[in-house]
């Protein structure tokens, strides 16, 4: 059994004498009678916090708070509740989450027949010829027995249907959609994509993986700017309800940039966004490299200084690039979606122009290739300075590559719930030897590498407390397997909290402004249910966010029902 002590104990941090309080300023807000977990190694906890001008003015004891700041414009007694820094999710798809609220949600629908029934119902409400979109079928879990277009065609014969997979690496279409896209047995597989075909007839089955999805997606009407902004707002509200105050948006497109900027101008962007440009739009990346990063040093709401590039696909669909063939499919090593030379050239150019690179790499082959490209680029640009290059997911690592993250100062941006979602089938893909380097958080952290944590929502839940639970247990929410899956790779609670706060702030060059509760930093805080005494890991699954503050402003209050 894992024993979890109070947050103050598990942080195991050194105390620091409180600097002289700023008493000449009247705080906008004073929070008292709280258990404040600061994530500041020099002063790990406090009872009160004073906020002024959107930043932390002071932290300390209740008695001092009342003496120094009894004249605060507003005082809120939290009755002993725990306060944490606002969580930072270091890898998200905010736009995809928002779109999912505009689409048919089929996440967690267990069977092809059940999905078809939902499509049939939606078809009855949809004009003939109009597209039906859906999202959320599990392309990893269903990879051994993919569905076909037939069930969707029967459900909606007069509507083109396209259902995106949970992690975005496969799409499922009906016959009407295939016909509109001109996909038939003679259609060649595109680069870095595959049209799944009937082994007997060669006919397209309706499943398209990786870039093959673009054959259909290019025929789908794009959302207009109003719809994009609405999707972002819907997703932002859900983030704030779950205690997220900042996100790293992995794949920002041209229309999303316009939407984010307009939302900022209209004072409607509710959380902070660190944007990664989508390398698939090379013209967009070229434009930004020519102009340089856009760093919002005034409001810290929307910054672009990173480029996202895909080195490979996903493990579930056997698209992750491996050094050796898959254990359960020896005919393939996966797919390299961007070559090492392309990643090197992109990284070299980004380093020249002040941009970070974030490479999606799942398989050990893709991770090895990305690390090689990064090392080569850093040698080519020795004056680049503080590069903070990132690998997103770092899901399966060869033993020789684990120490390279720290040595090269490459950030390992990893997702705890990927482990607990994949553990039922991951070892079948890679075998008992390679699985030792899969989801290897402890091994990576032990080298001294930076380890920000995230969800990759909406493929996984955006609830960060589920991420913390997965990180400290390596178990499903119902406690399986007993003792945890490869439990030597578990993190401590303190390490998991750092992953969602200080480490995530570091990954976006914002450690001076975010990630901890200390004077001078942005007043992004959350108040959570219960107290800090969590006697068992499972209690993290029941933690609720009671209040969320951004810039010291209350943006979510669980007591207020809309």
C-alpha positions in Angstrom: 0.0 0.0 0.0 1.2 3.5 -0.8 1.3 5.8 2.2 0.5 9.4 1.5 1.3 12.0 4.2 0.1 15.6 4.4 1.1 17.8 1.5 3.4 19.8 3.8 5.3 16.6 4.7 5.6 15.2 1.3 7.0 18.4 -0.2 10.0 18.0 2.1 11.0 21.5 1.5 13.2 24.0 3.4 11.6 26.9 5.3 12.4 30.5 4.4 12.0 33.6 6.6 9.2 35.8 5.2 10.6 39.0 3.6 9.4 42.3 5.0 5.7 42.7 4.1 4.6 45.5 1.8 2.3 47.4 4.1 1.8 50.6 2.0 -0.4 48.8 -0.5 -4.0 48.0 0.1 -4.6 44.5 -1.2 -7.5 43.8 -3.6 -8.1 40.5 -2.0 -7.0 38.8 1.2 -7.4 35.0 1.6 -7.2 33.8 5.2 -7.6 30.7 7.3 -6.3 28.5 4.5 -3.8 25.7 4.1 -1.7 27.1 1.3 0.7 24.7 -0.5 3.0 27.2 -2.2 5.3 24.9 -4.3 8.0 27.3 -3.2 10.9 25.2 -1.9 12.0 28.0 0.5 8.6 28.5 2.1 6.4 25.5 1.4 3.2 26.5 3.2 1.3 29.5 4.6 -2.1 30.4 6.1 -2.9 33.6 4.2 -2.2 35.4 1.0 -2.6 39.0 0.0 -3.2 39.8 -3.7 -2.8 43.2 -5.4 -2.9 44.1 -9.1 -3.3 40.5 -10.2 -0.2 39.3 -8.4 0.8 37.9 -5.1 1.7 40.7 -2.7 2.4 38.7 0.5 2.0 35.3 2.1 2.2 34.4 5.8 0.3 33.6 9.0 -3.3 34.5 9.8 -2.4 36.7 12.7 0.0 38.7 10.5 -2.5 38.9 7.7 -5.1 40.6 9.9 -2.5 42.9 11.4 -1.0 44.0 8.2 -3.9 43.8 5.7 -7.0 44.2 7.7 -7.9 47.0 5.4 -8.0 44.8 2.3 -10.8 45.6 -0.2 -12.1 42.1 0.1 -11.3 39.4 2.6 -12.3 35.7 2.1 -12.2 33.2 4.9 -11.5 29.8 3.4 -12.3 27.8 6.6 -9.2 25.7 6.5 -9.5 24.7 2.8 -6.4 23.8 0.8 -5.0 26.3 -1.7 -2.7 25.3 -4.6 -1.2 27.2 -7.4 -3.4 27.1 -10.5 -2.5 24.0 -12.5 -0.8 24.2 -15.8 -1.6 21.5 -18.3 1.6 21.3 -20.5 0.0 19.5 -23.5 -3.6 20.1 -24.5 -5.9 20.4 -27.5 -8.2 23.1 -26.3 -9.7 23.6 -29.8 -10.4 19.9 -30.2 -12.1 19.8 -26.8 -14.2 22.8 -27.8 -15.1 21.2 -31.1 -16.1 18.0 -29.3 -18.9 20.0 -27.6 -20.1 20.9 -31.1 -19.8 17.3 -32.4 -21.3 13.9 -31.6 -19.5 12.7 -28.5 -18.8 9.0 -28.7 -16.0 8.8 -26.1 -16.4 5.7 -23.9 -19.0 4.2 -26.3 -17.9 0.6 -26.1 -19.0 -1.0 -29.4 -19.4 -0.3 -33.1 -23.1 -1.0 -32.9 -23.6 1.5 -30.1 -21.8 4.2 -32.0 -23.9 3.4 -35.1 -27.1 3.8 -33.0 -26.0 7.3 -32.0 -25.2 8.2 -35.5 -28.6 7.0 -36.6 -30.3 9.2 -34.1 -28.2 12.2 -35.1 -29.0 11.5 -38.8 -32.7 11.7 -38.0 -32.1 15.3 -36.8 -29.7 16.3 -39.7 -30.8 17.5 -43.1 -30.0 15.2 -46.0 -26.5 15.7 -47.4 -25.2 17.5 -44.4 -22.1 16.2 -42.7 -22.3 14.4 -39.3 -19.1 14.7 -37.2 -18.2 12.8 -34.2 -15.2 12.3 -31.9 -13.9 9.9 -29.3 -13.8 6.2 -30.5 -10.7 4.6 -29.2 -8.5 3.8 -32.1 -5.9 2.2 -29.9 -8.2 -0.2 -28.1 -10.1 -1.0 -31.4 -6.9 -1.5 -33.5 -7.1 -5.3 -33.4 -10.6 -5.2 -34.9 -11.3 -2.0 -36.6 -14.9 -1.2 -37.6 -15.9 -0.6 -41.2 -18.0 1.9 -43.1 -21.0 -0.5 -43.4 -22.5 0.2 -39.9 -22.2 3.9 -40.4 -23.6 3.7 -43.9 -26.6 1.8 -42.7 -27.1 4.3 -39.9 -26.9 7.4 -42.1 -27.1 6.5 -45.8 -27.9 10.1 -46.9 -25.3 11.9 -44.8 -21.5 11.9 -45.1 -20.2 10.7 -41.7 -16.7 11.2 -40.3 -15.7 10.2 -36.7 -12.3 11.2 -35.4 -10.5 8.8 -33.1 -9.9 9.5 -29.4 -6.3 10.6 -30.0 -6.7 11.9 -33.5 -4.6 9.2 -35.2 -7.4 7.5 -37.1 -10.7 8.5 -38.6 -13.8 6.3 -39.4 -16.0 7.2 -42.4 -19.2 5.9 -44.0 -19.5 5.2 -47.7 -21.0 8.6 -48.5 -17.9 10.3 -47.1 -15.6 7.9 -48.9 -17.3 8.6 -52.2 -17.3 12.4 -51.7 -13.5 12.1 -51.1 -13.0 9.8 -54.1 -11.5 7.1 -52.0 -11.8 3.6 -53.6 -9.6 0.5 -54.0 -7.4 2.3 -56.5 -6.6 5.3 -54.2 -3.0 5.1 -53.2 -1.9 5.6 -49.6 -0.7 9.2 -49.0 2.7 9.9 -47.5 2.6 9.2 -43.7 -0.9 7.8 -43.9 -2.7 4.5 -44.6 -6.1 3.6 -46.0 -7.1 0.4 -44.2 -8.4 -2.1 -46.8 -10.3 -5.3 -46.9 -7.5 -8.0 -47.2 -9.6 -10.0 -49.7 -11.0 -7.3 -51.9 -8.7 -4.4 -51.4 -11.7 -2.2 -50.8 -11.3 0.8 -48.4 -12.9 -0.2 -45.1 -13.6 3.3 -43.9 -10.7 3.6 -41.5 -8.0 6.1 -42.4 -4.9 6.5 -40.2 -2.6 9.4 -39.7 -2.3 11.7 -42.7 -4.8 9.6 -44.7 -7.5 11.3 -42.8 -6.7 14.5 -44.7 -8.2 12.8 -47.8 -11.6 13.3 -46.2 -10.9 16.3 -43.9 -10.2 18.6 -46.9 -13.8 18.1 -48.0 -15.2 19.0 -44.7 -16.4 22.7 -44.3 -14.2 24.6 -41.9 -15.5 26.3 -38.8 -15.9 30.0 -39.2 -14.2 32.4 -36.7 -17.2 32.8 -34.5 -17.5 29.0 -34.2 -13.8 28.7 -33.4 -14.1 31.4 -30.7 -17.1 29.7 -29.2 -15.3 26.3 -29.1 -12.4 27.9 -27.3 -14.7 29.5 -24.8 -16.5 26.3 -24.1 -13.3 24.4 -23.6 -11.8 27.2 -21.4 -14.8 27.1 -19.1 -14.3 23.3 -18.6 -10.6 23.9 -17.9 -11.3 26.5 -15.2 -13.8 24.2 -13.6 -11.1 21.6 -13.3 -8.5 23.9 -11.8 -6.5 24.6 -14.9 -5.4 28.2 -15.2 -2.9 27.8 -18.1 -2.6 25.4 -21.0 0.1 24.6 -23.6 -1.9 24.3 -26.8 -0.2 21.7 -29.0 -0.9 22.7 -32.6 -2.1 26.2 -33.1 -3.5 27.0 -36.5 -3.9 30.3 -38.4 -7.6 30.6 -37.6 -6.9 29.7 -33.9 -4.4 32.5 -33.7 -6.9 35.0 -35.0 -9.5 33.6 -32.5 -7.2 33.8 -29.5 -6.2 37.4 -30.4 -9.8 38.5 -30.8 -10.8 36.9 -27.5 -7.9 38.7 -25.7 -8.9 42.0 -27.3 -12.6 41.4 -26.3 -11.6 40.4 -22.7 -13.1 36.9 -23.3 -10.0 34.7 -23.1 -10.5 33.2 -19.6 -7.3 31.3 -19.2 -3.6 31.6 -20.2 -2.5 29.9 -23.4 1.0 29.0 -24.6 0.7 28.2 -28.2 2.7 25.8 -30.4 2.5 26.5 -34.1 1.6 23.5 -36.3 4.6 22.5 -38.5 2.1 20.9 -40.9 1.4 24.4 -42.1 4.9 25.2 -43.2 3.9 28.6 -44.7 2.5 29.7 -41.3 5.7 28.5 -39.6 7.9 30.4 -42.1 5.9 33.6 -41.5 6.4 33.3 -37.8 10.1 32.5 -38.0 10.5 35.6 -40.1 8.8 37.8 -37.6 9.8 36.2 -34.3 8.0 35.0 -31.2 4.9 36.8 -29.7 5.5 36.9 -26.0 2.7 38.5 -24.0 4.8 39.9 -21.2 2.1 42.3 -20.1 -0.9 40.1 -19.6 0.5 36.6 -19.9 -2.6 35.5 -21.8 -1.5 34.4 -25.2 2.1 33.6 -26.2 3.5 32.0 -29.3 7.2 30.9 -29.1 7.1 27.2 -29.9 6.6 24.9 -33.0 5.0 21.5 -32.8 6.3 18.8 -35.1 5.2 15.1 -35.4 8.1 12.6 -35.5 5.7 9.6 -35.6 2.2 8.4 -34.9 0.6 6.6 -32.0 1.4 3.3 -30.3 -2.1 2.0 -30.3 -2.4 2.1 -34.1 1.2 0.9 -34.4 2.1 4.2 -36.0 4.8 5.0 -33.3 8.2 4.6 -34.9 10.2 1.8 -33.2 13.9 0.9 -33.4 12.8 -2.7 -33.9 9.6 -4.3 -35.2 6.5 -4.4 -33.1 6.2 -7.5 -30.9 2.7 -8.2 -32.0 3.2 -7.2 -35.7 6.7 -8.0 -36.8 6.1 -6.7 -40.3 6.2 -3.0 -39.2 8.3 -0.6 -37.2 5.7 2.1 -37.3 5.8 5.4 -39.3 8.2 8.2 -39.3 6.1 11.2 -40.2 8.9 13.8 -40.2 12.5 12.8 -41.0 15.4 13.5 -38.8 16.9 15.9 -41.3 13.6 17.9 -41.4 13.5 18.0 -37.6 17.1 19.1 -37.5 16.5 21.9 -40.1 13.4 23.1 -38.3 15.1 23.1 -34.9 18.2 24.9 -36.3 15.9 27.6 -37.8 13.8 27.9 -34.6 16.9 28.3 -32.5 18.1 31.1 -34.8 14.8 33.0 -34.3 14.1 32.4 -30.7 11.5 29.6 -30.9 11.3 26.4 -29.0 10.6 23.1 -30.8 8.2 20.5 -29.3 8.5 17.1 -31.1 5.7 14.6 -30.8 7.6 11.3 -30.3 6.0 8.1 -29.1 8.2 5.2 -30.2 11.8 4.6 -29.1 12.9 5.1 -32.7 11.2 8.5 -33.0 12.6 9.6 -29.6 16.1 8.6 -30.6 15.7 10.4 -33.9 14.4 13.6 -32.3 17.1 13.6 -29.7 19.7 13.2 -32.4 18.2 16.0 -34.4 18.1 18.3 -31.4 21.7 17.5 -30.5 22.8 18.2 -34.0 20.9 21.5 -34.1 22.3 22.7 -30.8 25.8 22.0 -32.0 25.0 23.9 -35.2 23.7 26.9 -33.2 25.9 27.1 -30.1 24.8 30.7 -29.4 21.1 29.8 -29.1 21.2 30.1 -25.3 18.4 28.7 -23.2 16.7 26.4 -25.8 14.4 24.3 -23.6 13.6 21.9 -26.5 10.8 19.5 -25.7 9.7 16.0 -26.6 6.0 15.5 -26.2 5.0 12.2 -24.8 8.4 10.4 -24.7 6.3 7.3 -24.4 8.7 4.5 -25.2 12.4 5.2 -24.6 15.5 3.1 -25.3 17.7 2.8 -22.2 20.6 4.6 -24.0 18.3 7.7 -24.6 17.0 8.2 -21.1 20.1 10.1 -19.8 20.2 12.3 -22.9 17.2 14.4 -21.8 19.1 15.8 -18.9 22.4 16.0 -20.7 20.9 18.0 -23.6 18.4 19.9 -21.3 15.6 18.5 -23.4 12.2 18.6 -21.6 10.3 15.3 -21.3 6.7 16.4 -21.5 4.7 13.3 -20.4 1.1 12.4 -19.6 0.4 10.1 -16.6 -3.0 8.9 -17.8 -1.6 7.7 -21.1 0.1 5.0 -19.0 -3.1 3.9 -17.2 -5.1 4.0 -20.4 -2.6 2.0 -22.4 -1.4 -0.5 -19.9 -3.9 -3.1 -20.9 -2.3 -3.5 -24.3 1.0 -1.6 -24.4 3.2 -4.6 -23.5 1.7 -6.6 -26.3 2.9 -3.9 -28.8 6.5 -3.7 -27.5 7.2 -6.8 -25.5 8.5 -7.4 -21.9 12.0 -5.9 -22.5 11.1 -2.6 -24.2 8.2 -2.0 -21.8 10.8 -1.3 -19.2 11.4 2.1 -20.9 7.8 2.9 -21.5 6.0 5.6 -19.5 9.3 5.7 -17.5 8.7 8.8 -15.4 10.9 7.8 -12.5 13.8 6.8 -14.8 13.6 10.1 -16.6 13.3 12.2 -13.5 16.2 10.4 -11.8 18.6 11.7 -14.4 17.7 15.3 -13.4 15.6 16.1 -16.5 12.6 18.4 -16.3 9.3 16.6 -16.3 6.2 18.7 -16.8 3.0 16.7 -16.7 -0.2 17.0 -18.7 -3.3 15.3 -20.0 -3.3 15.6 -23.8 -7.0 16.3 -23.5 -9.5 15.6 -24.8 -7.9 12.2 -25.6 -7.7 11.8 -21.8 -9.6 13.5 -19.0 -8.5 17.0 -18.3 -9.0 16.5 -14.6 -5.5 17.0 -13.2 -6.3 15.1 -10.0 -6.8 12.0 -12.2 -3.3 12.7 -13.6 -1.9 13.0 -10.1 -3.6 9.7 -9.1 -2.2 7.9 -12.2 1.3 9.3 -11.6 1.5 8.1 -8.0 -0.2 4.7 -8.4 0.0 3.6 -12.1 -3.4 2.1 -11.5 -6.8 2.4 -13.1 -9.4 4.4 -11.1 -10.7 1.1 -9.7 -7.3 0.2 -8.3 -6.0 -2.3 -10.9 -3.5 -3.8 -11.1 -2.9 -4.3 -7.4 0.3 -2.5 -6.4 0.5 -0.6 -9.7 1.7 -1.4 -13.2 5.5 -1.4 -13.2 5.3 0.5 -9.9 9.0 1.3 -9.8 8.2 4.1 -12.2 5.7 5.9 -9.9 6.1 9.4 -8.8 5.6 10.9 -5.4 2.8 13.3 -4.8 5.3 16.2 -4.5 6.8 15.3 -7.9 3.4 15.0 -9.5 2.4 18.4 -8.1 5.6 19.9 -9.4 4.8 18.4 -12.8 1.5 20.3 -13.0 2.9 23.6 -11.6 6.6 24.6 -11.4 7.8 22.2 -14.1 5.0 23.1 -16.5 5.8 26.8 -16.0 9.5 26.1 -16.8 8.5 24.3 -20.0 6.9 27.6 -21.2 9.7 29.9 -19.9 7.4 31.3 -17.3 8.8 30.0 -14.0 9.3 33.6 -12.8 5.6 34.3 -13.2 3.7 31.0 -12.6 3.8 27.7 -10.9 4.1 28.7 -7.3 2.4 31.0 -4.7 5.0 33.5 -3.7 5.3 37.3 -3.8 5.6 38.8 -7.2 4.0 36.0 -9.1 0.7 36.0 -10.9 -2.2 35.3 -8.6 -3.4 32.1 -10.2 -4.8 29.9 -7.4 -7.2 27.1 -6.8 -9.1 26.1 -3.7 -9.9 22.4 -3.4 -12.3 20.3 -1.4 -11.2 18.6 1.8 -8.0 19.2 3.6 -4.4 18.3 2.8 -4.6 15.0 4.7 -5.1 12.4 2.0 -4.8 9.1 3.7 -5.0 7.1 0.5 -4.1 7.8 -3.2 -7.7 7.0 -4.3 -8.8 10.2 -2.5 -7.2 12.2 -5.2 -10.0 11.0 -7.5 -12.6 12.6 -5.3 -10.9 16.0 -5.0 -13.1 18.8 -6.4 -12.2 22.4 -7.3 -14.2 24.8 -5.2 -12.8 28.1 -6.6 -10.4 29.1 -9.3 -8.7 32.5 -9.3 -6.8 33.9 -12.3 -5.0 37.3 -11.8 -6.6 37.3 -8.4 -10.0 37.4 -9.9 -12.6 34.7 -9.0 -13.4 33.0 -12.3 -15.0 29.9 -11.0 -17.0 29.3 -7.9 -18.5 25.8 -7.3 -21.1 27.4 -5.0 -22.6 29.4 -7.8 -24.7 27.3 -10.1 -25.3 28.6 -13.6 
